[in-house]
Amino acid sequence: MKLYRIKLLILAILASAVFVQCDDDENGNVIVQESCDDGIQNGDEQGIDCGGSSCEPCIGAFDFSGTFVQEDIMGRPGVNTVFSGSDNVKNMFNVSLVNDRASFQPTFEETLEDYHDVYGDALMTTIDYETNILGLDAPTFTTVLAQFDALQVAPDGQTTYYDPTTGAVLTGRTLSDDVIDISLTLMFGGTSGTRFDGNNGTPQLTSDGVDSGDRDFSLPFPYLENPIQE
């Protein structure tokens, strides 16, 4: 009987060691250490080793209550980064609502003209923004950028960032669209699209010089050909 009781005591000690991790504070008080891999639901976990303040969310049990804050607007790459002019304006634009964005247009236009002033100073001449290949002057162009920083989708039409052959523009984008070069052309290309393209003594401002490399976007991700053995 005595041996049986000793076995029960050992089993109880082992069970407590498995299911509860304990530690002592400086006063000798026992502290239960919860973790996200102890196989039990403890602390403020919403399930076994999931949810709560420390563990990964439980699958199928996401909490959508409370108030959510919009963190970033990135429909058209670089618009906010390039035209806001300061971190403060950038942060305000990121959390703004559609109906509030018209107020950013003057800042966007001023920044656009400032870029031209910088390059004009470098060339010791005056350079102003010139109506772009879409026929948009500075106020109209920056209004488009400020009011609707999103990529529209044309379910029954062509989806592209810009296609000069059809005139389709800003209806979305395909993987092969060079959105940075297109954006730079709209900023610095002028009516012809070649105003500052590096020719005739002009700086190259209509391209970042980066192409798609050896990527074939008709292939599955990561769009690279199979290696060739030699």
Residue pairs with C-beta under 8 A, 6 or more apart in sequence:
19 38
19 39
19 40
20 32
21 32
21 33
21 34
21 35
21 38
22 30
22 31
22 32
22 33
23 30
23 31
23 33
24 30
24 31
25 31
32 42
34 42
34 43
34 45
34 54
35 49
36 45
36 49
36 50
36 54
36 55
36 56
37 49
38 49
39 48
39 49
40 48
40 49
41 47
41 48
41 49
43 52
43 53
43 54
44 51
44 52
44 53
44 54
45 51
45 52
45 54
45 55
46 52
46 58
46 61
46 63
47 58
47 61
49 55
50 56
50 57
50 58
50 59
50 61
51 57
51 58
51 61
51 63
57 63
69 95
70 94
70 95
71 94
71 95
72 94
73 80
73 93
73 94
73 96
73 149
73 150
74 80
74 149
75 148
75 149
75 150
75 151
76 145
76 149
76 150
76 151
76 170
76 179
76 183
77 179
77 180
77 183
78 180
78 183
79 145
79 149
79 183
80 90
80 93
80 94
80 149
81 90
82 111
82 183
83 107
83 108
83 111
83 112
83 142
83 145
83 146
84 90
84 93
84 104
84 107
84 108
84 111
85 107
85 110
85 111
85 114
89 104
89 107
92 104
93 101
93 104
93 149
96 104
98 147
98 148
101 146
101 147
101 148
101 149
102 143
102 146
102 147
104 146
105 139
105 142
105 143
105 146
105 147
107 146
108 142
108 145
108 146
109 138
109 139
109 142
112 129
112 138
112 141
112 142
112 187
113 128
113 129
113 138
115 187
115 188
116 127
116 128
116 129
116 188
117 127
119 127
119 196
119 203
119 205
120 126
120 127
120 128
122 203
123 203
129 137
129 138
129 141
129 187
130 190
130 191
130 195
131 137
131 190
131 191
132 141
132 185
132 186
132 187
132 189
132 190
132 191
132 193
133 164
133 185
133 186
133 189
133 190
133 191
133 192
133 193
134 141
134 169
134 186
136 144
136 186
141 186
144 170
151 161
151 170
151 171
151 172
151 173
152 170
152 171
152 172
153 159
153 171
153 172
154 168
154 171
154 172
157 168
157 171
158 166
158 168
158 171
159 171
159 172
159 173
159 174
160 166
160 168
160 169
160 171
160 172
160 173
160 174
160 177
161 169
161 170
161 172
161 173
161 174
161 177
161 178
161 179
161 182
162 168
162 169
162 170
162 177
162 182
163 169
173 179
174 217
175 217
175 223
176 212
176 217
178 211
178 212
180 208
180 210
181 206
181 207
181 208
184 205
184 206
184 207
184 208
185 193
185 206
185 207
187 205
188 195
188 196
188 205
188 206
189 195
189 196
189 197
189 206
190 196
193 206
194 206
195 202
195 206
196 202
196 203
196 204
196 205
196 206
197 204
197 205
197 206
197 207
198 204
198 206
214 224
214 225
215 222
215 223
215 224
216 223
216 224
216 225
217 223
219 225
